[in-house]
Amino acid sequence: MKLCMIGTGYVGLVSGVCFADIGNQVICLDKDKNKIDKLNSGISPIYEPGLDELIKKNFTAKRLSFTTNINRAISSSDIIFICVGTPTKKGTIKVDLSFVYKCTKEILKYSKRKKIIVTKSTVPVGTGDEIEKIVKRKKKLFTIISNPEFLREGEAIRDFRYPDRIVIGSNEKKPFNIMKKLYAPLINKGSKFFATSRRGAELIKYASNAFLATKITFINELANLCEKSGVNIEDISLGMGSDSRIGGRFLRAGPAYGGSCFPKDTKGLVSAAEKYKINLSVVKSVIKSNQERVNLLTKRVHKILGSNLKNKKISFLGVTFKPNTDDMRDSSSLKMIPYLCKKGAKVRYYDPSGEKNEFKRIKNCNYRNNIKSNCNDTDLVVLLTEWDEFKSIDFKKVVKNTKFKVYDLRNLYSAEEMKKKKIKYYSVGRPNTN
Ligand SMILES: NC(=O)c1ccc[n+]([C@@H]2O[C@H](COP(=O)([O-])OP(=O)(O)OC[C@H]3O[C@@H](n4cnc5c(N)ncnc54)[C@H](O)[C@@H]3O)[C@@H](O)[C@H]2O)c1
């Protein structure tokens, strides 16, 4: 099939490349010339394991191309996937749909024959109806359907190839068969094809993300209780998660949830519900609790190092919101590091995905390109992101300062082992062993 992906970010690029890999002709369109130039010279603009190789393979096989030319991209495709960003409108909890509507107008302008428009971007319930209104002048040319994306950064290729379910929302019957054909290679390997109304599909995506954010927030709050009551949160996660009605995933205590989806989608869902005068009080309190969690973590740093942080050396291991991605959107580090620097601490960080523009202008914040130089004479190691290379560090060898402490926000190490090694060790939701 001839496909066009509008928006060559985490979702558009990964899905475009994977659609090409299962035999489709795919044009990836982006307004960002820099991104397209990079892609045309064989470099991926994002860090995603395995993506570079797949880009090269499908580009060479001439199934995949990259362009900024809207006319060419749209006129040569039968199915157009909208994969542009849907961020939160500044200062509100509303979803900014301007990118979605702008590219809809472009599709309208350049379409001369029948096309299916698919929203892969996460959009509030009813957005498909709004898109339909925009294209009503050439109504007969378009079928508008919803196909929300559930891939996770860092595991995006695997998630695309083996999704738990493929959700298609349409108010007409015909598109289901076309989408079934497109996704046949994945359905044949066991992925569930779930057909629903267009509004239903739009809402499934928000409901799923809000539920996962709720699970994380729930276990994070319980971790606070565990710390005070002398219980280990990992026992709680395991004990609860073994119940098949609950399930063990997304029940690991840690920092506040972050990334490009959960923070904005929980807000987006509350805002969409408000439009219908529905109060989603559970989701609202999840948002609040998650925001408070970042403050709680910085307070904990004070508890470990004392109220005066002036000239204290703090070394962050990992700053992205999760491993195997370079995505910094809504990572806890974006609030923690500026706060600690403001308090006079000397912060260094190392992240395997490289230096971050977000910290370049912050006084007292420096990037180091390996674990050793990041931590060698530090007062406190803050382990924020669970990259594989942080999972078996011999801290005594790496840190030369004899009085250093470790604050492990991912519970990667055993508190007992650290005690045996005489390292002052703090983690999340476990009884204090120091
Ligand atoms: N990132 C994820 O893990 C993930 C997972 C599932 C769903 N989603 C959803 O998918 C959507 C896209 O997310 P993302 O992380 O890929 O975003 P992104 O910011 O990485 O990429 C969006 C791209 O769209 C391009 N763009 C914007 N307007 C355009 C236009 N008119 N024409 C051409 N290109 C345009 C931008 O230049 C950018 O490259 C969002 O709605 C998001 O919520 C994201």
The ligand as an SDF file (V2000), in Angstrom:
LIG
                    3D

 44 48  0  0  0  0  0  0  0  0999 V2000
    6.3350    9.4140   21.6990 N   0  0  0  0  0  0  0  0  0  0  0  0
    5.6230    8.3570   22.0790 C   0  0  0  0  0  0  0  0  0  0  0  0
    6.1060    7.4600   22.7510 O   0  0  0  0  0  0  0  0  0  0  0  0
    4.1780    8.2350   21.6430 C   0  0  0  0  0  0  0  0  0  0  0  0
    3.5240    7.0040   21.7920 C   0  0  0  0  0  0  0  0  0  0  0  0
    2.2050    6.8980   21.3960 C   0  0  0  0  0  0  0  0  0  0  0  0
    1.5290    8.0030   20.8870 C   0  0  0  0  0  0  0  0  0  0  0  0
    2.1910    9.2060   20.7770 N   0  0  0  0  0  0  0  0  0  0  0  0
    1.4660   10.3350   20.2000 C   0  0  0  0  0  0  0  0  0  0  0  0
    1.8790   10.4760   18.8480 O   0  0  0  0  0  0  0  0  0  0  0  0
    1.9240   11.8620   18.4790 C   0  0  0  0  0  0  0  0  0  0  0  0
    3.3040   12.2370   17.9840 C   0  0  0  0  0  0  0  0  0  0  0  0
    4.2160   12.0650   19.0590 O   0  0  0  0  0  0  0  0  0  0  0  0
    5.8020   12.0790   18.8220 P   0  0  0  0  0  0  0  0  0  0  0  0
    6.4300   11.7770   20.1310 O   0  0  0  0  0  0  0  0  0  0  0  0
    6.1240   11.2370   17.6380 O   0  0  0  0  0  0  0  0  0  0  0  0
    6.0030   13.6200   18.4460 O   0  0  0  0  0  0  0  0  0  0  0  0
    7.3300   14.3660   17.9260 P   0  0  0  0  0  0  0  0  0  0  0  0
    7.2800   15.7080   18.4960 O   0  0  0  0  0  0  0  0  0  0  0  0
    8.5150   13.4790   18.1690 O   0  0  0  0  0  0  0  0  0  0  0  0
    7.1210   14.4270   16.3410 O   0  0  0  0  0  0  0  0  0  0  0  0
    6.1600   15.2180   15.7100 C   0  0  0  0  0  0  0  0  0  0  0  0
    6.7170   15.6330   14.3610 C   0  0  0  0  0  0  0  0  0  0  0  0
    5.6850   16.2560   13.6040 O   0  0  0  0  0  0  0  0  0  0  0  0
    6.2660   17.2560   12.7950 C   0  0  0  0  0  0  0  0  0  0  0  0
    5.2070   18.1470   12.3110 N   0  0  0  0  0  0  0  0  0  0  0  0
    4.3890   18.9500   13.0190 C   0  0  0  0  0  0  0  0  0  0  0  0
    3.5240   19.5850   12.2090 N   0  0  0  0  0  0  0  0  0  0  0  0
    3.7700   19.1600   10.9410 C   0  0  0  0  0  0  0  0  0  0  0  0
    3.2090   19.4320    9.6630 C   0  0  0  0  0  0  0  0  0  0  0  0
    2.1820   20.2720    9.5170 N   0  0  0  0  0  0  0  0  0  0  0  0
    3.7400   18.8150    8.5970 N   0  0  0  0  0  0  0  0  0  0  0  0
    4.7690   17.9620    8.7200 C   0  0  0  0  0  0  0  0  0  0  0  0
    5.3460   17.6660    9.8960 N   0  0  0  0  0  0  0  0  0  0  0  0
    4.8440   18.2460   11.0150 C   0  0  0  0  0  0  0  0  0  0  0  0
    7.2800   17.9050   13.7260 C   0  0  0  0  0  0  0  0  0  0  0  0
    8.2620   18.6230   13.0170 O   0  0  0  0  0  0  0  0  0  0  0  0
    7.8460   16.6530   14.4230 C   0  0  0  0  0  0  0  0  0  0  0  0
    8.9820   16.1570   13.7650 O   0  0  0  0  0  0  0  0  0  0  0  0
    1.4720   12.6270   19.7160 C   0  0  0  0  0  0  0  0  0  0  0  0
    0.0900   12.8460   19.6470 O   0  0  0  0  0  0  0  0  0  0  0  0
    1.7730   11.6640   20.8620 C   0  0  0  0  0  0  0  0  0  0  0  0
    0.9590   11.8680   21.9670 O   0  0  0  0  0  0  0  0  0  0  0  0
    3.4920    9.3320   21.1250 C   0  0  0  0  0  0  0  0  0  0  0  0
  1  2  1  0
  2  3  2  0
  2  4  1  0
  4  5  1  0
  4 44  2  0
  5  6  2  0
  6  7  1  0
  7  8  2  0
  8  9  1  0
  8 44  1  0
  9 10  1  0
  9 42  1  0
 10 11  1  0
 11 12  1  0
 11 40  1  0
 12 13  1  0
 13 14  1  0
 14 15  2  0
 14 16  1  0
 14 17  1  0
 17 18  1  0
 18 19  2  0
 18 20  1  0
 18 21  1  0
 21 22  1  0
 22 23  1  0
 23 24  1  0
 23 38  1  0
 24 25  1  0
 25 26  1  0
 25 36  1  0
 26 27  1  0
 26 35  1  0
 27 28  2  0
 28 29  1  0
 29 30  1  0
 29 35  2  0
 30 31  1  0
 30 32  2  0
 32 33  1  0
 33 34  2  0
 34 35  1  0
 36 37  1  0
 36 38  1  0
 38 39  1  0
 40 41  1  0
 40 42  1  0
 42 43  1  0
M  CHG  2   8   1  16  -1
M  END
$$$$
